[in-house]
Amino acid sequence: MILNPRMKFHCPNCGSDVAPARVHLGYKHCMECGETQAREVRMTWCVAPAYNKGAYQLITNPDDLKVTNPKRTI
C-alpha cells in the first residue's frame, strides 16, 4: 500500500493526527490511544501451567484457569 505523505489520518478515538508510518503498518489509532488499548488487552493476560507439572502457557480465557486447577477449596 503506497501512502501519500501529504495525506492526513486522524485517530477515531481522539481525532489527533496519526503518523503515515503507523497507518502503513496497519494501525488506525494514534500512539496514546493505541497504548491505552494495548494496556487494557494486556490486563486480561495470565500465565499459568496448563496442567499438572506442565509448561507455563499464556491464558487469555478466564474459564481455562478453572480447568488448570480442578481442586476445590471450601
N, CA, C and O atoms as a Tripos MOL2 file, in Angstrom:
@<TRIPOS>MOLECULE
protein
  296   295    74     0     0
PROTEIN
NO_CHARGES

@<TRIPOS>ATOM
      1 N           0.8360   -1.1620    0.0000 N.3       1 MET1
      2 CA          0.0000    0.0000    0.0000 C.3       1 MET1
      3 C           0.8860    1.2310    0.0000 C.2       1 MET1
      4 O           1.7210    1.3840    0.8920 O.2       1 MET1
      5 N           0.7310    2.0890   -0.9500 N.am      2 ILE2
      6 CA          1.5010    3.3170   -1.0500 C.3       2 ILE2
      7 C           0.6610    4.4610   -0.4960 C.2       2 ILE2
      8 O          -0.4720    4.6770   -0.9240 O.2       2 ILE2
      9 N           1.2320    5.1910    0.4640 N.am      3 LEU3
     10 CA          0.5170    6.2910    1.0970 C.3       3 LEU3
     11 C           1.0650    7.6230    0.6230 C.2       3 LEU3
     12 O           2.2720    7.7770    0.4350 O.2       3 LEU3
     13 N           0.1830    8.5730    0.4320 N.am      4 ASN4
     14 CA          0.5770    9.9260    0.0940 C.3       4 ASN4
     15 C           1.0670   10.6020    1.3790 C.2       4 ASN4
     16 O           0.2920   10.6980    2.3310 O.2       4 ASN4
     17 N           2.3210   11.0740    1.4510 N.am      5 PRO5
     18 CA          2.8270   11.6610    2.6980 C.3       5 PRO5
     19 C           2.0950   12.9340    3.0950 C.2       5 PRO5
     20 O           2.1460   13.3320    4.2590 O.2       5 PRO5
     21 N           1.4130   13.5840    2.1520 N.am      6 ARG6
     22 CA          0.6740   14.8010    2.4850 C.3       6 ARG6
     23 C          -0.7290   14.5040    2.9880 C.2       6 ARG6
     24 O          -1.4340   15.4110    3.4320 O.2       6 ARG6
     25 N          -1.1390   13.2480    2.9220 N.am      7 MET7
     26 CA         -2.4730   12.8690    3.3520 C.3       7 MET7
     27 C          -2.5110   12.7980    4.8840 C.2       7 MET7
     28 O          -1.5830   12.2810    5.5060 O.2       7 MET7
     29 N          -3.5720   13.3110    5.4820 N.am      8 LYS8
     30 CA         -3.7100   13.3220    6.9340 C.3       8 LYS8
     31 C          -4.6240   12.1860    7.3760 C.2       8 LYS8
     32 O          -5.6830   11.9620    6.7900 O.2       8 LYS8
     33 N          -4.2080   11.4860    8.3980 N.am      9 PHE9
     34 CA         -5.0090   10.4280    9.0000 C.3       9 PHE9
     35 C          -5.3210   10.8370   10.4290 C.2       9 PHE9
     36 O          -4.4590   11.3630   11.1330 O.2       9 PHE9
     37 N          -6.5480   10.5960   10.8540 N.am     10 HIS10
     38 CA         -6.9830   11.0190   12.1800 C.3      10 HIS10
     39 C          -7.3920    9.8070   13.0040 C.2      10 HIS10
     40 O          -7.9690    8.8480   12.4920 O.2      10 HIS10
     41 N          -7.0810    9.8750   14.2850 N.am     11 CYS11
     42 CA         -7.4290    8.8190   15.2310 C.3      11 CYS11
     43 C          -8.9440    8.8120   15.4320 C.2      11 CYS11
     44 O          -9.5330    9.8680   15.6620 O.2      11 CYS11
     45 N          -9.5840    7.6490   15.3500 N.am     12 PRO12
     46 CA        -11.0370    7.6030   15.5530 C.3      12 PRO12
     47 C         -11.4560    7.8820   16.9960 C.2      12 PRO12
     48 O         -12.6070    8.2400   17.2420 O.2      12 PRO12
     49 N         -10.5300    7.7210   17.9620 N.am     13 ASN13
     50 CA        -10.8910    7.9620   19.3650 C.3      13 ASN13
     51 C         -10.7840    9.4280   19.7500 C.2      13 ASN13
     52 O         -11.7350   10.0130   20.2690 O.2      13 ASN13
     53 N          -9.6030   10.0290   19.4900 N.am     14 CYS14
     54 CA         -9.3750   11.3890   19.9760 C.3      14 CYS14
     55 C          -9.3140   12.4260   18.8640 C.2      14 CYS14
     56 O          -9.3850   13.6220   19.1480 O.2      14 CYS14
     57 N          -9.1850   12.0130   17.6180 N.am     15 GLY15
     58 CA         -9.1660   12.9410   16.4980 C.3      15 GLY15
     59 C          -7.8170   13.5400   16.1810 C.2      15 GLY15
     60 O          -7.7080   14.3530   15.2630 O.2      15 GLY15
     61 N          -6.7690   13.1560   16.9250 N.am     16 SER16
     62 CA         -5.4440   13.7100   16.6300 C.3      16 SER16
     63 C          -4.8610   13.0340   15.3870 C.2      16 SER16
     64 O          -5.3530   11.9970   14.9430 O.2      16 SER16
     65 N          -3.8180   13.6300   14.8410 N.am     17 ASP17
     66 CA         -3.1880   13.0940   13.6340 C.3      17 ASP17
     67 C          -2.4560   11.7910   13.9330 C.2      17 ASP17
     68 O          -1.8170   11.6470   14.9750 O.2      17 ASP17
     69 N          -2.5580   10.8520   13.0090 N.am     18 VAL18
     70 CA         -1.8380    9.5820   13.0970 C.3      18 VAL18
     71 C          -0.7270    9.6310   12.0580 C.2      18 VAL18
     72 O          -0.9570   10.0120   10.9100 O.2      18 VAL18
     73 N           0.4710    9.2450   12.4630 N.am     19 ALA19
     74 CA          1.6170    9.2740   11.5590 C.3      19 ALA19
     75 C           1.3750    8.3360   10.3800 C.2      19 ALA19
     76 O           0.8600    7.2340   10.5660 O.2      19 ALA19
     77 N           1.7420    8.7600    9.1630 N.am     20 PRO20
     78 CA          1.5640    7.8830    7.9940 C.3      20 PRO20
     79 C           2.2910    6.5480    8.1250 C.2      20 PRO20
     80 O           1.8370    5.5400    7.5820 O.2      20 PRO20
     81 N           3.4150    6.5310    8.8390 N.am     21 ALA21
     82 CA          4.1370    5.2720    9.0260 C.3      21 ALA21
     83 C           3.2990    4.2840    9.8450 C.2      21 ALA21
     84 O           3.3070    3.0870    9.5580 O.2      21 ALA21
     85 N           2.5830    4.7670   10.8530 N.am     22 ARG22
     86 CA          1.7100    3.8880   11.6460 C.3      22 ARG22
     87 C           0.5760    3.3470   10.7940 C.2      22 ARG22
     88 O           0.2210    2.1730   10.9040 O.2      22 ARG22
     89 N           0.0030    4.1920    9.9450 N.am     23 VAL23
     90 CA         -1.0810    3.7560    9.0670 C.3      23 VAL23
     91 C          -0.5570    2.7110    8.0890 C.2      23 VAL23
     92 O          -1.2480    1.7380    7.7860 O.2      23 VAL23
     93 N           0.6490    2.9080    7.6030 N.am     24 HIS24
     94 CA          1.2610    1.9560    6.6730 C.3      24 HIS24
     95 C           1.4440    0.5850    7.3390 C.2      24 HIS24
     96 O           1.3470   -0.4440    6.6710 O.2      24 HIS24
     97 N           1.7070    0.5680    8.6490 N.am     25 LEU25
     98 CA          1.8600   -0.6920    9.3800 C.3      25 LEU25
     99 C           0.5160   -1.3190    9.7480 C.2      25 LEU25
    100 O           0.4710   -2.4500   10.2300 O.2      25 LEU25
    101 N          -0.5780   -0.5880    9.5240 N.am     26 GLY26
    102 CA         -1.8960   -1.1460    9.7760 C.3      26 GLY26
    103 C          -2.5820   -0.6180   11.0200 C.2      26 GLY26
    104 O          -3.6920   -1.0490   11.3340 O.2      26 GLY26
    105 N          -1.9500    0.3080   11.7420 N.am     27 TYR27
    106 CA         -2.5610    0.8860   12.9330 C.3      27 TYR27
    107 C          -3.5160    2.0000   12.5330 C.2      27 TYR27
    108 O          -3.2500    2.7520   11.5950 O.2      27 TYR27
    109 N          -4.6330    2.1000   13.2530 N.am     28 LYS28
    110 CA         -5.6230    3.1250   12.9430 C.3      28 LYS28
    111 C          -5.7030    4.1870   14.0270 C.2      28 LYS28
    112 O          -6.3900    5.1940   13.8580 O.2      28 LYS28
    113 N          -5.0060    3.9730   15.1410 N.am     29 HIS29
    114 CA         -5.0910    4.8830   16.2730 C.3      29 HIS29
    115 C          -3.7430    5.5710   16.4930 C.2      29 HIS29
    116 O          -2.6980    5.0720   16.0750 O.2      29 HIS29
    117 N          -3.7910    6.7370   17.1650 N.am     30 CYS30
    118 CA         -2.5540    7.4490   17.4960 C.3      30 CYS30
    119 C          -1.7970    6.6590   18.5690 C.2      30 CYS30
    120 O          -2.3190    5.6820   19.1060 O.2      30 CYS30
    121 N          -0.5870    7.0760   18.8760 N.am     31 MET31
    122 CA          0.2390    6.3540   19.8440 C.3      31 MET31
    123 C          -0.4210    6.2890   21.2180 C.2      31 MET31
    124 O          -0.4230    5.2320   21.8490 O.2      31 MET31
    125 N          -0.9800    7.3970   21.6880 N.am     32 GLU32
    126 CA         -1.5790    7.4230   23.0260 C.3      32 GLU32
    127 C          -2.7860    6.4940   23.1240 C.2      32 GLU32
    128 O          -2.8980    5.7110   24.0670 O.2      32 GLU32
    129 N          -3.6810    6.5810   22.1530 N.am     33 CYS33
    130 CA         -4.8720    5.7230   22.1750 C.3      33 CYS33
    131 C          -4.4910    4.2590   21.9570 C.2      33 CYS33
    132 O          -5.0830    3.3690   22.5680 O.2      33 CYS33
    133 N          -3.5170    4.0050   21.1010 N.am     34 GLY34
    134 CA         -3.0510    2.6400   20.8720 C.3      34 GLY34
    135 C          -2.4330    2.0420   22.1160 C.2      34 GLY34
    136 O          -2.6360    0.8630   22.4040 O.2      34 GLY34
    137 N          -1.6770    2.8420   22.8610 N.am     35 GLU35
    138 CA         -1.0660    2.3670   24.1030 C.3      35 GLU35
    139 C          -2.1360    2.0620   25.1410 C.2      35 GLU35
    140 O          -2.0400    1.0680   25.8620 O.2      35 GLU35
    141 N          -3.1470    2.9060   25.2200 N.am     36 THR36
    142 CA         -4.2420    2.6760   26.1580 C.3      36 THR36
    143 C          -4.9680    1.3780   25.8410 C.2      36 THR36
    144 O          -5.2740    0.6030   26.7470 O.2      36 THR36
    145 N          -5.2430    1.1370   24.5870 N.am     37 GLN37
    146 CA         -5.9100   -0.1020   24.1890 C.3      37 GLN37
    147 C          -5.0340   -1.3140   24.4650 C.2      37 GLN37
    148 O          -5.5290   -2.3510   24.9070 O.2      37 GLN37
    149 N          -3.7350   -1.1930   24.2070 N.am     38 ALA38
    150 CA         -2.8250   -2.3090   24.4530 C.3      38 ALA38
    151 C          -2.7510   -2.6310   25.9440 C.2      38 ALA38
    152 O          -2.7000   -3.8030   26.3180 O.2      38 ALA38
    153 N          -2.7430   -1.6170   26.7910 N.am     39 ARG39
    154 CA         -2.7210   -1.8510   28.2400 C.3      39 ARG39
    155 C          -3.9800   -2.5750   28.6980 C.2      39 ARG39
    156 O          -3.9080   -3.4620   29.5480 O.2      39 ARG39
    157 N          -5.1370   -2.2050   28.1430 N.am     40 GLU40
    158 CA         -6.3810   -2.8690   28.5100 C.3      40 GLU40
    159 C          -6.3580   -4.3390   28.1090 C.2      40 GLU40
    160 O          -6.8350   -5.1950   28.8540 O.2      40 GLU40
    161 N          -5.8110   -4.6320   26.9480 N.am     41 VAL41
    162 CA         -5.7430   -6.0230   26.4890 C.3      41 VAL41
    163 C          -4.7630   -6.8110   27.3470 C.2      41 VAL41
    164 O          -5.0370   -7.9580   27.7010 O.2      41 VAL41
    165 N          -3.6230   -6.2100   27.6870 N.am     42 ARG42
    166 CA         -2.6180   -6.9150   28.4910 C.3      42 ARG42
    167 C          -3.1110   -7.2030   29.9020 C.2      42 ARG42
    168 O          -2.6190   -8.1270   30.5500 O.2      42 ARG42
    169 N          -4.0730   -6.4290   30.3870 N.am     43 MET43
    170 CA         -4.6140   -6.6800   31.7290 C.3      43 MET43
    171 C          -5.3670   -8.0060   31.7960 C.2      43 MET43
    172 O          -5.5570   -8.5510   32.8830 O.2      43 MET43
    173 N          -5.7950   -8.5250   30.6610 N.am     44 THR44
    174 CA         -6.5460   -9.7770   30.6510 C.3      44 THR44
    175 C          -5.6460  -10.9970   30.4830 C.2      44 THR44
    176 O          -6.1340  -12.1270   30.5080 O.2      44 THR44
    177 N          -4.3480  -10.7930   30.3140 N.am     45 TRP45
    178 CA         -3.4390  -11.9120   30.1110 C.3      45 TRP45
    179 C          -3.0400  -12.5250   31.4420 C.2      45 TRP45
    180 O          -2.9630  -11.8370   32.4600 O.2      45 TRP45
    181 N          -2.7920  -13.8060   31.4210 N.am     46 CYS46
    182 CA         -2.3220  -14.5180   32.5990 C.3      46 CYS46
    183 C          -1.4410  -15.6660   32.1150 C.2      46 CYS46
    184 O          -1.7100  -16.2640   31.0730 O.2      46 CYS46
    185 N          -0.3970  -15.9690   32.8650 N.am     47 VAL47
    186 CA          0.4800  -17.0850   32.5230 C.3      47 VAL47
    187 C           0.3470  -18.1160   33.6290 C.2      47 VAL47
    188 O           0.5370  -17.8020   34.8040 O.2      47 VAL47
    189 N           0.0190  -19.3490   33.2530 N.am     48 ALA48
    190 CA         -0.1890  -20.4170   34.2260 C.3      48 ALA48
    191 C           0.1340  -21.7500   33.5630 C.2      48 ALA48
    192 O           0.0980  -21.8620   32.3380 O.2      48 ALA48
    193 N           0.4530  -22.7660   34.3730 N.am     49 PRO49
    194 CA          0.6430  -24.0940   33.7890 C.3      49 PRO49
    195 C          -0.7000  -24.6540   33.3340 C.2      49 PRO49
    196 O          -1.6910  -24.5760   34.0590 O.2      49 PRO49
    197 N          -0.7240  -25.2050   32.1550 N.am     50 ALA50
    198 CA         -1.9830  -25.6990   31.5970 C.3      50 ALA50
    199 C          -2.4310  -27.0080   32.2530 C.2      50 ALA50
    200 O          -3.6170  -27.3380   32.2260 O.2      50 ALA50
    201 N          -1.4960  -27.7520   32.8400 N.am     51 TYR51
    202 CA         -1.8330  -28.9960   33.5200 C.3      51 TYR51
    203 C          -0.7630  -29.2500   34.5700 C.2      51 TYR51
    204 O           0.2350  -28.5320   34.6280 O.2      51 TYR51
    205 N          -0.9630  -30.2510   35.3850 N.am     52 ASN52
    206 CA         -0.0390  -30.5440   36.4720 C.3      52 ASN52
    207 C           1.3790  -30.7740   35.9430 C.2      52 ASN52
    208 O           1.5920  -31.6200   35.0750 O.2      52 ASN52
    209 N           2.3230  -30.0350   36.4570 N.am     53 LYS53
    210 CA          3.7420  -30.1100   36.0810 C.3      53 LYS53
    211 C           3.9710  -29.8030   34.6000 C.2      53 LYS53
    212 O           4.9490  -30.2630   34.0120 O.2      53 LYS53
    213 N           3.0880  -29.0420   34.0140 N.am     54 GLY54
    214 CA          3.2280  -28.6640   32.6150 C.3      54 GLY54
    215 C           3.9510  -27.3370   32.4710 C.2      54 GLY54
    216 O           4.2050  -26.6390   33.4520 O.2      54 GLY54
    217 N           4.2690  -27.0110   31.2550 N.am     55 ALA55
    218 CA          4.9320  -25.7470   30.9690 C.3      55 ALA55
    219 C           3.9390  -24.5990   31.1070 C.2      55 ALA55
    220 O           2.7400  -24.7700   30.8870 O.2      55 ALA55
    221 N           4.4460  -23.4450   31.4680 N.am     56 TYR56
    222 CA          3.5870  -22.2700   31.5790 C.3      56 TYR56
    223 C           3.1430  -21.8260   30.1910 C.2      56 TYR56
    224 O           3.9290  -21.8290   29.2440 O.2      56 TYR56
    225 N           1.8760  -21.4440   30.0860 N.am     57 GLN57
    226 CA          1.2990  -21.0050   28.8240 C.3      57 GLN57
    227 C           0.4840  -19.7430   29.0440 C.2      57 GLN57
    228 O           0.0060  -19.4810   30.1480 O.2      57 GLN57
    229 N           0.3340  -18.9800   27.9980 N.am     58 LEU58
    230 CA         -0.4790  -17.7740   28.0540 C.3      58 LEU58
    231 C          -1.9480  -18.1660   28.0800 C.2      58 LEU58
    232 O          -2.4300  -18.8740   27.1960 O.2      58 LEU58
    233 N          -2.6540  -17.6990   29.1060 N.am     59 ILE59
    234 CA         -4.0760  -17.9760   29.2580 C.3      59 ILE59
    235 C          -4.8270  -16.6660   29.0300 C.2      59 ILE59
    236 O          -4.6040  -15.6930   29.7510 O.2      59 ILE59
    237 N          -5.7090  -16.6320   28.0420 N.am     60 THR60
    238 CA         -6.4820  -15.4250   27.7730 C.3      60 THR60
    239 C          -7.9590  -15.6060   28.0940 C.2      60 THR60
    240 O          -8.6940  -14.6250   28.2000 O.2      60 THR60
    241 N          -8.3950  -16.8380   28.2480 N.am     61 ASN61
    242 CA         -9.7850  -17.1280   28.5710 C.3      61 ASN61
    243 C          -9.8710  -17.4570   30.0690 C.2      61 ASN61
    244 O          -9.2340  -18.4140   30.5090 O.2      61 ASN61
    245 N         -10.6320  -16.7020   30.8610 N.am     62 PRO62
    246 CA        -10.7080  -16.9740   32.3010 C.3      62 PRO62
    247 C         -11.2570  -18.3570   32.6350 C.2      62 PRO62
    248 O         -10.9320  -18.9060   33.6880 O.2      62 PRO62
    249 N         -12.0770  -18.9270   31.7690 N.am     63 ASP63
    250 CA        -12.6040  -20.2650   32.0340 C.3      63 ASP63
    251 C         -11.5050  -21.3230   31.9910 C.2      63 ASP63
    252 O         -11.6210  -22.3570   32.6480 O.2      63 ASP63
    253 N         -10.4410  -21.0790   31.2260 N.am     64 ASP64
    254 CA         -9.3270  -22.0230   31.1720 C.3      64 ASP64
    255 C          -8.6030  -22.1060   32.5100 C.2      64 ASP64
    256 O          -8.0420  -23.1510   32.8390 O.2      64 ASP64
    257 N          -8.6060  -21.0320   33.2800 N.am     65 LEU65
    258 CA         -7.9550  -21.0610   34.5910 C.3      65 LEU65
    259 C          -8.6840  -21.9850   35.5510 C.2      65 LEU65
    260 O          -8.0520  -22.5840   36.4210 O.2      65 LEU65
    261 N          -9.9860  -22.1150   35.4180 N.am     66 LYS66
    262 CA        -10.7520  -23.0110   36.2830 C.3      66 LYS66
    263 C         -10.3910  -24.4650   36.0090 C.2      66 LYS66
    264 O         -10.4690  -25.3090   36.9020 O.2      66 LYS66
    265 N         -10.0000  -24.7510   34.7830 N.am     67 VAL67
    266 CA         -9.6420  -26.1230   34.4190 C.3      67 VAL67
    267 C          -8.2220  -26.4580   34.8540 C.2      67 VAL67
    268 O          -7.9240  -27.6180   35.1370 O.2      67 VAL67
    269 N          -7.3350  -25.4550   34.9120 N.am     68 THR68
    270 CA         -5.9430  -25.7370   35.2390 C.3      68 THR68
    271 C          -5.7660  -26.2320   36.6650 C.2      68 THR68
    272 O          -4.8520  -27.0110   36.9360 O.2      68 THR68
    273 N          -6.6280  -25.7950   37.5840 N.am     69 ASN69
    274 CA         -6.5510  -26.2530   38.9760 C.3      69 ASN69
    275 C          -7.9250  -26.7540   39.3860 C.2      69 ASN69
    276 O          -8.7380  -25.9850   39.8980 O.2      69 ASN69
    277 N          -8.1910  -28.0440   39.1650 N.am     70 PRO70
    278 CA         -9.5360  -28.5580   39.4480 C.3      70 PRO70
    279 C          -9.8100  -28.7580   40.9390 C.2      70 PRO70
    280 O         -10.9410  -29.0790   41.3070 O.2      70 PRO70
    281 N          -8.8050  -28.5780   41.8150 N.am     71 LYS71
    282 CA         -9.0320  -28.7460   43.2510 C.3      71 LYS71
    283 C          -9.9480  -27.6490   43.7530 C.2      71 LYS71
    284 O          -9.7870  -26.4750   43.4190 O.2      71 LYS71
    285 N         -10.8900  -28.0460   44.5400 N.am     72 ARG72
    286 CA        -11.8540  -27.0770   45.0740 C.3      72 ARG72
    287 C         -11.4730  -26.7530   46.5110 C.2      72 ARG72
    288 O         -11.1070  -27.6390   47.2830 O.2      72 ARG72
    289 N         -11.5600  -25.4980   46.8540 N.am     73 THR73
    290 CA        -11.3240  -25.0940   48.2420 C.3      73 THR73
    291 C         -12.6640  -24.7970   48.8940 C.2      73 THR73
    292 O         -13.5760  -24.2580   48.2660 O.2      73 THR73
    293 N         -12.7630  -25.1560   50.1530 N.am     74 ILE74
    294 CA        -14.0300  -24.9530   50.8560 C.3      74 ILE74
    295 C         -13.9250  -23.7310   51.7350 C.2      74 ILE74
    296 O         -14.8860  -23.3780   52.4180 O.2      74 ILE74
@<TRIPOS>BOND
     1     1     2 1
     2     2     3 1
     3     3     4 2
     4     3     5 am
     5     5     6 1
     6     6     7 1
     7     7     8 2
     8     7     9 am
     9     9    10 1
    10    10    11 1
    11    11    12 2
    12    11    13 am
    13    13    14 1
    14    14    15 1
    15    15    16 2
    16    15    17 am
    17    17    18 1
    18    18    19 1
    19    19    20 2
    20    19    21 am
    21    21    22 1
    22    22    23 1
    23    23    24 2
    24    23    25 am
    25    25    26 1
    26    26    27 1
    27    27    28 2
    28    27    29 am
    29    29    30 1
    30    30    31 1
    31    31    32 2
    32    31    33 am
    33    33    34 1
    34    34    35 1
    35    35    36 2
    36    35    37 am
    37    37    38 1
    38    38    39 1
    39    39    40 2
    40    39    41 am
    41    41    42 1
    42    42    43 1
    43    43    44 2
    44    43    45 am
    45    45    46 1
    46    46    47 1
    47    47    48 2
    48    47    49 am
    49    49    50 1
    50    50    51 1
    51    51    52 2
    52    51    53 am
    53    53    54 1
    54    54    55 1
    55    55    56 2
    56    55    57 am
    57    57    58 1
    58    58    59 1
    59    59    60 2
    60    59    61 am
    61    61    62 1
    62    62    63 1
    63    63    64 2
    64    63    65 am
    65    65    66 1
    66    66    67 1
    67    67    68 2
    68    67    69 am
    69    69    70 1
    70    70    71 1
    71    71    72 2
    72    71    73 am
    73    73    74 1
    74    74    75 1
    75    75    76 2
    76    75    77 am
    77    77    78 1
    78    78    79 1
    79    79    80 2
    80    79    81 am
    81    81    82 1
    82    82    83 1
    83    83    84 2
    84    83    85 am
    85    85    86 1
    86    86    87 1
    87    87    88 2
    88    87    89 am
    89    89    90 1
    90    90    91 1
    91    91    92 2
    92    91    93 am
    93    93    94 1
    94    94    95 1
    95    95    96 2
    96    95    97 am
    97    97    98 1
    98    98    99 1
    99    99   100 2
   100    99   101 am
   101   101   102 1
   102   102   103 1
   103   103   104 2
   104   103   105 am
   105   105   106 1
   106   106   107 1
   107   107   108 2
   108   107   109 am
   109   109   110 1
   110   110   111 1
   111   111   112 2
   112   111   113 am
   113   113   114 1
   114   114   115 1
   115   115   116 2
   116   115   117 am
   117   117   118 1
   118   118   119 1
   119   119   120 2
   120   119   121 am
   121   121   122 1
   122   122   123 1
   123   123   124 2
   124   123   125 am
   125   125   126 1
   126   126   127 1
   127   127   128 2
   128   127   129 am
   129   129   130 1
   130   130   131 1
   131   131   132 2
   132   131   133 am
   133   133   134 1
   134   134   135 1
   135   135   136 2
   136   135   137 am
   137   137   138 1
   138   138   139 1
   139   139   140 2
   140   139   141 am
   141   141   142 1
   142   142   143 1
   143   143   144 2
   144   143   145 am
   145   145   146 1
   146   146   147 1
   147   147   148 2
   148   147   149 am
   149   149   150 1
   150   150   151 1
   151   151   152 2
   152   151   153 am
   153   153   154 1
   154   154   155 1
   155   155   156 2
   156   155   157 am
   157   157   158 1
   158   158   159 1
   159   159   160 2
   160   159   161 am
   161   161   162 1
   162   162   163 1
   163   163   164 2
   164   163   165 am
   165   165   166 1
   166   166   167 1
   167   167   168 2
   168   167   169 am
   169   169   170 1
   170   170   171 1
   171   171   172 2
   172   171   173 am
   173   173   174 1
   174   174   175 1
   175   175   176 2
   176   175   177 am
   177   177   178 1
   178   178   179 1
   179   179   180 2
   180   179   181 am
   181   181   182 1
   182   182   183 1
   183   183   184 2
   184   183   185 am
   185   185   186 1
   186   186   187 1
   187   187   188 2
   188   187   189 am
   189   189   190 1
   190   190   191 1
   191   191   192 2
   192   191   193 am
   193   193   194 1
   194   194   195 1
   195   195   196 2
   196   195   197 am
   197   197   198 1
   198   198   199 1
   199   199   200 2
   200   199   201 am
   201   201   202 1
   202   202   203 1
   203   203   204 2
   204   203   205 am
   205   205   206 1
   206   206   207 1
   207   207   208 2
   208   207   209 am
   209   209   210 1
   210   210   211 1
   211   211   212 2
   212   211   213 am
   213   213   214 1
   214   214   215 1
   215   215   216 2
   216   215   217 am
   217   217   218 1
   218   218   219 1
   219   219   220 2
   220   219   221 am
   221   221   222 1
   222   222   223 1
   223   223   224 2
   224   223   225 am
   225   225   226 1
   226   226   227 1
   227   227   228 2
   228   227   229 am
   229   229   230 1
   230   230   231 1
   231   231   232 2
   232   231   233 am
   233   233   234 1
   234   234   235 1
   235   235   236 2
   236   235   237 am
   237   237   238 1
   238   238   239 1
   239   239   240 2
   240   239   241 am
   241   241   242 1
   242   242   243 1
   243   243   244 2
   244   243   245 am
   245   245   246 1
   246   246   247 1
   247   247   248 2
   248   247   249 am
   249   249   250 1
   250   250   251 1
   251   251   252 2
   252   251   253 am
   253   253   254 1
   254   254   255 1
   255   255   256 2
   256   255   257 am
   257   257   258 1
   258   258   259 1
   259   259   260 2
   260   259   261 am
   261   261   262 1
   262   262   263 1
   263   263   264 2
   264   263   265 am
   265   265   266 1
   266   266   267 1
   267   267   268 2
   268   267   269 am
   269   269   270 1
   270   270   271 1
   271   271   272 2
   272   271   273 am
   273   273   274 1
   274   274   275 1
   275   275   276 2
   276   275   277 am
   277   277   278 1
   278   278   279 1
   279   279   280 2
   280   279   281 am
   281   281   282 1
   282   282   283 1
   283   283   284 2
   284   283   285 am
   285   285   286 1
   286   286   287 1
   287   287   288 2
   288   287   289 am
   289   289   290 1
   290   290   291 1
   291   291   292 2
   292   291   293 am
   293   293   294 1
   294   294   295 1
   295   295   296 2
@<TRIPOS>SUBSTRUCTURE
     1 MET1         2 RESIDUE 1 A MET
     2 ILE2         6 RESIDUE 1 A ILE
     3 LEU3        10 RESIDUE 1 A LEU
     4 ASN4        14 RESIDUE 1 A ASN
     5 PRO5        18 RESIDUE 1 A PRO
     6 ARG6        22 RESIDUE 1 A ARG
     7 MET7        26 RESIDUE 1 A MET
     8 LYS8        30 RESIDUE 1 A LYS
     9 PHE9        34 RESIDUE 1 A PHE
    10 HIS10       38 RESIDUE 1 A HIS
    11 CYS11       42 RESIDUE 1 A CYS
    12 PRO12       46 RESIDUE 1 A PRO
    13 ASN13       50 RESIDUE 1 A ASN
    14 CYS14       54 RESIDUE 1 A CYS
    15 GLY15       58 RESIDUE 1 A GLY
    16 SER16       62 RESIDUE 1 A SER
    17 ASP17       66 RESIDUE 1 A ASP
    18 VAL18       70 RESIDUE 1 A VAL
    19 ALA19       74 RESIDUE 1 A ALA
    20 PRO20       78 RESIDUE 1 A PRO
    21 ALA21       82 RESIDUE 1 A ALA
    22 ARG22       86 RESIDUE 1 A ARG
    23 VAL23       90 RESIDUE 1 A VAL
    24 HIS24       94 RESIDUE 1 A HIS
    25 LEU25       98 RESIDUE 1 A LEU
    26 GLY26      102 RESIDUE 1 A GLY
    27 TYR27      106 RESIDUE 1 A TYR
    28 LYS28      110 RESIDUE 1 A LYS
    29 HIS29      114 RESIDUE 1 A HIS
    30 CYS30      118 RESIDUE 1 A CYS
    31 MET31      122 RESIDUE 1 A MET
    32 GLU32      126 RESIDUE 1 A GLU
    33 CYS33      130 RESIDUE 1 A CYS
    34 GLY34      134 RESIDUE 1 A GLY
    35 GLU35      138 RESIDUE 1 A GLU
    36 THR36      142 RESIDUE 1 A THR
    37 GLN37      146 RESIDUE 1 A GLN
    38 ALA38      150 RESIDUE 1 A ALA
    39 ARG39      154 RESIDUE 1 A ARG
    40 GLU40      158 RESIDUE 1 A GLU
    41 VAL41      162 RESIDUE 1 A VAL
    42 ARG42      166 RESIDUE 1 A ARG
    43 MET43      170 RESIDUE 1 A MET
    44 THR44      174 RESIDUE 1 A THR
    45 TRP45      178 RESIDUE 1 A TRP
    46 CYS46      182 RESIDUE 1 A CYS
    47 VAL47      186 RESIDUE 1 A VAL
    48 ALA48      190 RESIDUE 1 A ALA
    49 PRO49      194 RESIDUE 1 A PRO
    50 ALA50      198 RESIDUE 1 A ALA
    51 TYR51      202 RESIDUE 1 A TYR
    52 ASN52      206 RESIDUE 1 A ASN
    53 LYS53      210 RESIDUE 1 A LYS
    54 GLY54      214 RESIDUE 1 A GLY
    55 ALA55      218 RESIDUE 1 A ALA
    56 TYR56      222 RESIDUE 1 A TYR
    57 GLN57      226 RESIDUE 1 A GLN
    58 LEU58      230 RESIDUE 1 A LEU
    59 ILE59      234 RESIDUE 1 A ILE
    60 THR60      238 RESIDUE 1 A THR
    61 ASN61      242 RESIDUE 1 A ASN
    62 PRO62      246 RESIDUE 1 A PRO
    63 ASP63      250 RESIDUE 1 A ASP
    64 ASP64      254 RESIDUE 1 A ASP
    65 LEU65      258 RESIDUE 1 A LEU
    66 LYS66      262 RESIDUE 1 A LYS
    67 VAL67      266 RESIDUE 1 A VAL
    68 THR68      270 RESIDUE 1 A THR
    69 ASN69      274 RESIDUE 1 A ASN
    70 PRO70      278 RESIDUE 1 A PRO
    71 LYS71      282 RESIDUE 1 A LYS
    72 ARG72      286 RESIDUE 1 A ARG
    73 THR73      290 RESIDUE 1 A THR
    74 ILE74      294 RESIDUE 1 A ILE
